[in-house]
């Protein structure tokens, strides 16, 4: 992180020196605005972006970037105005439709968001992020078949951690007499949710070996009887014939809202765990709560819930709440 910040500092310094030498170069002002945006210095970024527009008012990318800055600032109306201006200059710019769609997505306008992502894909059918984002919209709308199909575009994103295996990807067919590797690719939550597909996998064939990207998962997943052998990423794997990501299993099985594997519980506490639960009235509903995702994630702020919001429910007499949040706050 420090290396990245230092690189941006150097970039800003170079652009500022270039502006001192030639203050009328719109590209330099735009590049400085982009660098300042990366450091969340939004007011300064707006100033230089607006100078770039004054120097070259008919440049679509300059208006687009100003819209992105306003979006980060929370000024949605100005962001949309900039995107509209950018599209007037370059109406076939796929990236602008994508950015506009992202704003509407955060506002919960799924129908219009989908329209904008599709408009983006009309001009650029291979826009990876638009396919990926459209997948989430479709999933939220309950169209799991199309949504999980679009979700496969995640594998082409720049931030995707690619796994390279010589073995072919499993296509969902019977693999009797063969060994299939299933591996995790994302965080704890996704892995715990999608491990429910392993019993369906096991019904179609031979050995199932499973690789976890976090050591804690290996211990938890020992209770999944359909897994023949467990590994943590980095450990030497035995020979296997086929491989697939855990996150691709919903597509393999043609999941719909009605066919989500729902054999509950599909996980249990390992027998070696001795963690007594406080005695409580059996009649009460037991609810475990978490409110914070990985704090180092770029999307942590939008995927987490302020702990104060829990005060409205925490004192319900017929419910016993269990805090499952690691490093929970003292006021809880």
C-alpha positions in Angstrom: 0.0 0.0 0.0 2.8 2.4 0.9 4.5 1.6 -2.5 1.3 2.4 -4.3 0.8 5.7 -2.4 4.4 6.7 -3.1 3.9 6.0 -6.8 0.8 8.2 -6.9 2.7 11.0 -5.0 5.4 10.9 -7.6 2.8 11.0 -10.4 1.1 14.0 -8.9 4.5 15.8 -8.5 5.4 15.1 -12.1 2.1 16.4 -13.4 2.3 19.6 -11.3 5.8 20.3 -12.6 4.5 19.7 -16.2 1.7 22.2 -15.6 4.1 24.8 -14.3 6.0 24.4 -17.5 2.9 24.4 -19.8 -0.4 25.3 -18.0 -2.5 25.0 -21.1 -2.1 21.3 -21.7 -5.5 19.8 -21.0 -4.2 16.2 -20.9 -1.8 17.1 -18.0 -4.6 18.6 -16.0 -6.8 15.6 -16.7 -4.0 13.2 -15.6 -3.4 15.2 -12.5 -7.1 15.1 -11.7 -7.1 11.3 -12.1 -4.1 10.9 -9.8 -5.7 13.2 -7.2 -8.9 11.2 -7.4 -6.9 8.0 -6.5 -5.8 9.8 -3.3 -9.4 10.9 -2.6 -8.3 14.6 -2.9 -11.6 15.2 -4.7 -11.8 19.0 -4.4 -8.4 19.5 -6.0 -9.2 16.8 -8.6 -12.4 18.8 -9.6 -10.4 22.0 -10.0 -7.9 20.5 -12.4 -10.6 18.4 -14.2 -12.6 21.6 -14.8 -9.5 23.4 -16.1 -9.1 20.5 -18.6 -12.7 21.0 -19.7 -12.2 24.7 -20.2 -9.1 23.9 -22.3 -10.9 21.2 -24.4 -14.7 21.2 -23.8 -15.5 18.6 -26.4 -13.4 15.8 -24.9 -15.7 13.0 -23.7 -13.1 11.4 -21.4 -12.7 14.6 -19.5 -16.4 14.9 -18.8 -16.5 11.2 -17.9 -13.7 11.5 -15.3 -15.4 14.6 -13.8 -18.5 12.5 -13.4 -16.6 9.8 -11.6 -15.1 12.4 -9.2 -18.6 13.7 -8.4 -19.8 10.2 -7.8 -17.1 9.6 -5.2 -18.0 12.9 -3.6 -21.6 11.7 -3.4 -22.9 14.4 -5.8 -25.0 12.1 -7.9 -26.9 14.7 -9.9 -23.7 16.4 -11.0 -22.1 13.0 -11.9 -25.1 12.1 -14.1 -25.0 15.5 -15.7 -21.3 15.0 -16.6 -22.1 11.5 -18.0 -24.9 12.9 -20.2 -22.5 15.6 -21.5 -19.9 13.0 -22.2 -22.4 10.9 -24.2 -23.5 13.9 -26.2 -19.9 14.2 -27.4 -19.4 10.4 -27.8 -22.7 8.6 -27.8 -21.2 5.2 -28.5 -18.8 5.2 -25.4 -19.5 1.9 -23.6 -17.5 2.9 -20.5 -19.8 5.9 -19.8 -22.9 3.7 -19.8 -21.2 1.4 -17.5 -20.3 4.2 -15.0 -23.8 5.5 -15.2 -25.2 2.1 -14.5 -23.0 1.8 -11.4 -24.5 4.9 -10.0 -28.1 3.7 -10.5 -27.1 0.3 -9.0 -26.0 2.0 -5.7 -29.4 3.8 -5.7 -31.2 0.4 -6.0 -32.6 1.1 -9.4 -32.0 -2.4 -10.8 -34.2 -2.1 -13.9 -32.5 1.0 -15.2 -29.1 -0.3 -14.2 -29.6 -3.4 -16.3 -30.7 -1.2 -19.3 -27.5 0.8 -19.0 -25.2 -2.2 -18.7 -26.9 -3.7 -21.8 -26.3 -0.4 -23.6 -22.7 -0.7 -22.7 -22.5 -4.2 -24.0 -24.3 -3.1 -27.2 -21.2 -0.9 -28.0 -18.7 -3.3 -26.5 -19.9 -6.9 -26.3 -16.7 -7.9 -24.5 -16.8 -5.3 -21.7 -15.8 -7.6 -18.9 -16.9 -5.5 -16.0 -20.3 -4.8 -17.5 -20.9 -8.5 -18.0 -19.8 -9.1 -14.4 -21.9 -6.3 -13.0 -25.0 -7.3 -15.0 -24.6 -10.8 -13.5 -25.2 -9.4 -10.0 -28.2 -7.4 -11.2 -29.7 -10.6 -12.7 -29.1 -12.5 -9.5 -30.7 -9.8 -7.4 -33.7 -10.0 -9.8 -34.0 -13.8 -9.3 -32.8 -14.7 -12.8 -30.2 -17.2 -11.5 -29.5 -19.0 -14.8 -28.6 -15.9 -16.7 -27.0 -14.3 -13.6 -24.6 -17.1 -12.9 -23.7 -17.3 -16.6 -22.7 -13.6 -16.6 -20.9 -14.1 -13.2 -18.4 -16.4 -15.0 -16.9 -13.2 -16.6 -15.3 -12.6 -13.2 -12.5 -14.9 -14.3 -11.4 -12.3 -16.9 -11.3 -9.3 -14.5 -7.9 -7.7 -13.8 -8.3 -8.3 -10.0 -9.2 -12.0 -10.4 -6.6 -14.3 -8.9 -6.1 -16.7 -11.7 -5.4 -20.4 -10.9 -3.6 -22.3 -13.7 -4.2 -26.0 -13.9 -3.3 -28.3 -16.8 -6.4 -30.4 -16.1 -9.6 -29.5 -17.9 -12.5 -27.6 -16.2 -15.3 -30.0 -15.1 -18.4 -29.6 -17.2 -20.8 -31.2 -14.7 -20.9 -34.6 -16.3 -20.4 -37.9 -14.5 -16.8 -38.3 -13.4 -16.9 -41.9 -11.9 -13.4 -43.4 -11.6 -11.8 -39.9 -11.7 -10.7 -37.3 -9.2 -12.1 -33.8 -9.2 -10.4 -30.8 -7.5 -12.8 -28.2 -6.2 -11.1 -25.0 -5.0 -12.1 -21.8 -3.2 -11.3 -18.4 -4.8 -12.9 -15.8 -2.6 -13.7 -14.9 1.0 -14.9 -16.9 4.0 -18.6 -16.0 3.4 -18.8 -17.1 -0.2 -16.9 -20.3 0.6 -19.2 -21.2 3.5 -22.3 -20.4 1.4 -21.3 -22.4 -1.7 -19.8 -25.5 0.1 -23.5 -26.7 0.1 -23.0 -27.8 -3.5 -20.4 -30.5 -2.6 -23.0 -33.2 -1.9 -24.4 -32.6 -5.4 -20.9 -32.9 -6.9 -20.2 -36.1 -5.0 -23.3 -37.8 -6.4 -21.9 -37.5 -10.0 -18.7 -39.4 -9.6 -15.5 -40.5 -7.9 -13.1 -38.8 -5.6 -13.6 -35.1 -4.6 -10.6 -33.3 -3.2 -11.0 -29.8 -2.0 -8.5 -26.9 -1.7 -9.2 -24.0 0.7 -7.5 -20.6 0.3 -7.7 -20.0 4.1 -6.5 -22.4 6.7 -9.6 -21.9 9.0 -11.8 -23.3 6.3 -10.0 -26.6 6.2 -10.8 -27.2 9.8 -14.5 -26.3 9.3 -14.9 -28.3 6.1 -13.7 -31.5 7.8 -17.4 -32.0 8.7 -18.4 -32.2 5.0 -18.4 -36.0 4.6 -18.6 -35.8 0.8 -15.1 -34.4 0.6 -12.5 -37.2 0.4 -9.4 -35.1 1.1 -8.8 -31.5 2.2 -5.9 -29.2 1.5 -4.9 -25.6 2.0 -3.6 -23.6 -0.9 0.1 -24.1 -1.1 0.1 -27.7 0.1 1.1 -30.3 -2.5 -2.0 -31.7 -4.2 -2.4 -35.4 -5.3 -3.0 -36.2 -8.9 -6.4 -35.2 -10.2 -8.3 -35.4 -13.5 -10.6 -32.4 -13.5 -10.9 -29.1 -11.7 -13.5 -26.4 -11.0 -13.9 -23.3 -8.8 -16.4 -23.6 -6.0 -18.1 -20.4 -7.2 -18.9 -22.0 -10.6 -20.9 -24.8 -9.2 -24.3 -22.9 -9.2 -24.0 -22.5 -13.0 -23.0 -26.2 -13.4 -26.1 -27.3 -11.6 -28.4 -24.8 -13.3 -29.4 -23.3 -10.0 -32.7 -21.4 -9.7 -34.2 -19.8 -6.6 -36.3 -22.9 -6.2 -33.3 -25.4 -6.5 -30.8 -23.8 -4.1 -29.4 -26.7 -2.1 -31.2 -26.5 1.2 -30.2 -29.5 3.2 -29.8 -27.8 6.6 -27.5 -28.1 8.3 -24.8 -28.7 5.7 -22.0 -27.8 8.1 -21.6 -28.8 11.7 -19.2 -28.0 14.5 -16.1 -30.2 14.5 -16.1 -32.7 17.4 -12.8 -31.5 18.7 -14.3 -28.1 19.4 -15.2 -27.6 23.1 -17.0 -24.3 23.1 -19.9 -24.3 25.5 -22.9 -22.2 24.6 -24.5 -20.3 27.5 -27.7 -21.9 28.8 -30.7 -20.1 27.4 -34.4 -20.9 27.2 -34.9 -23.4 24.4 -38.1 -21.7 23.2 -36.1 -18.7 22.1 -34.9 -18.3 18.5 -31.1 -18.4 18.3 -29.6 -15.9 15.8 -25.9 -15.3 15.0 -25.0 -11.9 13.8 -22.1 -10.3 11.9 -22.1 -6.7 10.7 -18.6 -6.1 9.3 -16.9 -7.6 6.3 -13.2 -7.7 5.7 -12.0 -4.3 6.7 -9.2 -4.3 4.1 -11.6 -4.8 1.2 -12.2 -1.9 -1.1 -16.0 -2.6 -0.9 -16.0 -3.0 2.9 -17.9 0.3 3.5 -20.8 -0.6 1.2 -21.0 -4.2 2.4 -20.9 -3.6 6.1 -23.5 -2.3 8.6 -23.0 0.3 11.3 -23.1 -1.5 14.6 -25.5 1.1 16.0 -28.2 -0.3 13.6 -28.3 -3.5 15.7 -29.7 -1.6 18.7 -33.2 -1.7 17.2 -33.3 -5.5 17.3 -30.9 -6.6 20.0 -33.4 -6.6 22.9 -36.2 -8.7 21.3 -37.4 -10.9 24.2 -38.0 -14.0 22.1 -34.6 -14.0 20.4 -31.2 -14.8 21.7 -28.4 -13.2 19.7 -24.9 -14.6 19.4 -22.2 -12.2 18.3 -20.2 -14.0 15.6 -18.2 -10.9 14.7 -14.5 -11.3 15.2 -13.0 -8.4 17.2 -16.4 -7.1 18.1 -16.7 -3.6 19.5 -16.8 -2.9 23.3 -20.2 -1.2 23.2 -22.0 -4.5 22.1 
